[in-house]
Amino acid sequence: MLRSFIKSARAARRPVLASLALMGLGAFSPALTGAAQAQEVNVYSYRQTFLMEPLFKAFEQESGIKINFLYASKGLLERARAEGMLSPVDVFLTSDFGRLIDAKTMGLTQALQDTQIEANLPAQYRDPDGHWFGLTRRARVIFASKDRVDPADVQTYEDLTKPEFKGQICIRSGLHSYNIGLFAAMIASQGAETTEAWLQGLKGNLARRPQGNDRAQVKAIKEGECSLAIGNTYYMGKMLNNPEQVAWAESVNMIFPNQDDRGTHVNVSGMALAKHAPNREQAIAFMRFLLSPKAQAIYSSENYEYPVNPAVEPSELLTSWGAFKAEKLDLADMAAQRAAASKMVEKLRFNN
Ligand SMILES: [Fe+2]
C-alpha cells in the first residue's frame, strides 16, 4: 500500500513539521537502520504527489518495497539538514536539478556509482561525482494564440521582445524556479548584459503583472487577456487531458524556440540519494527503477515528460509534437547562474 505523509494538496500547505507529526514518526525509527533494513524507502519530494503516484505504485508492485513520501513545495532540504544523521530521508526528488545541486552543496547527498543507473542515463544529465541524477526533461516553450499570432513571427525567446507584442505577453513570477532556470541558462549562453536587456524587453511587453502558474497563462490567452506565454511542455499534455482545460490548450500553438540557433531551454527533474539514507539498498533499487524503461515510459505517457533514458521513445502525444533541438548547456554551469538570475529579476521587479 502506498503511504503518504501528506494526503491532500490542502494538507500539503500545512507546515511540514505538522504533517510529519500527523503521521507519527514510527516508520522512521533509527532502529530500522542497520542489518535489518525495512522494506521501504522514504522519499522527500518536491514533485507533486499526483505526478509521482503512478511511479510509486509501479515500483511497489514490482519490488514489494513500500514508498513513504513527504511532498512539499519548499523546505525539504532545510528539513533534512535540521534532522541531520537521524533524518529518515532516503531519496530526494526534485522538479528542477538546481535544487539537487543545492542538496549536494548543503552536504545532504552521498555519491553513488551504479552501473545500472549510468547505463540508463547519459553523462550530461548526472553529477560527475554521482551526487544527483536527472530523471526527465521538460521543454520551456512559447504558447501563441492561434487566432492572433502567426507562429512565423515568434521563433525565438528574443522575438518576444518585439515592439509589435507590446501588452501581449503573460508569464508566471520571474522568481519561479522554471523562469529562474530559463533566465540562468540565458545568462550562461548569452551573457548577463544581453539577458538583462532581454528581460527588460519582456517586461515591457507584459499584458499584466507576472502571476499564476504556467497553465493560467494559457487560460489568459484563451480569454483574450494576452496572446503569448512561456510554459512547460507537459502542461500542454495535462490541459489536453483535462475536460475543463482542453479549450485553453486548443487555443494556442506550441512553439519550440531557437531551433535555428542554441535550441529550446529544457529543465531537468531529478533525484539524489540522501547522505544518511537509512534504507540505502532499497533506495538504490528505487532509483534504478525510476530510470528503467518501464518508469521512463510512465513519466512520458502519464506526465508528458521527455525520458532521459535514450532507449525510451517519448509517448505518442509527445512524438506528435515533433522532435526538437534542446539547448546544450552544462547543468552545473547553468545552475551557477541561478543566483545572478534571481538578482536580475528582483532588480527589474519581474517577480509580481
Ligand atoms: Fe510543473
Residues whose N, C-alpha, C, O or C-beta is under 5 A from the ligand:
A	BS01	LIG	none
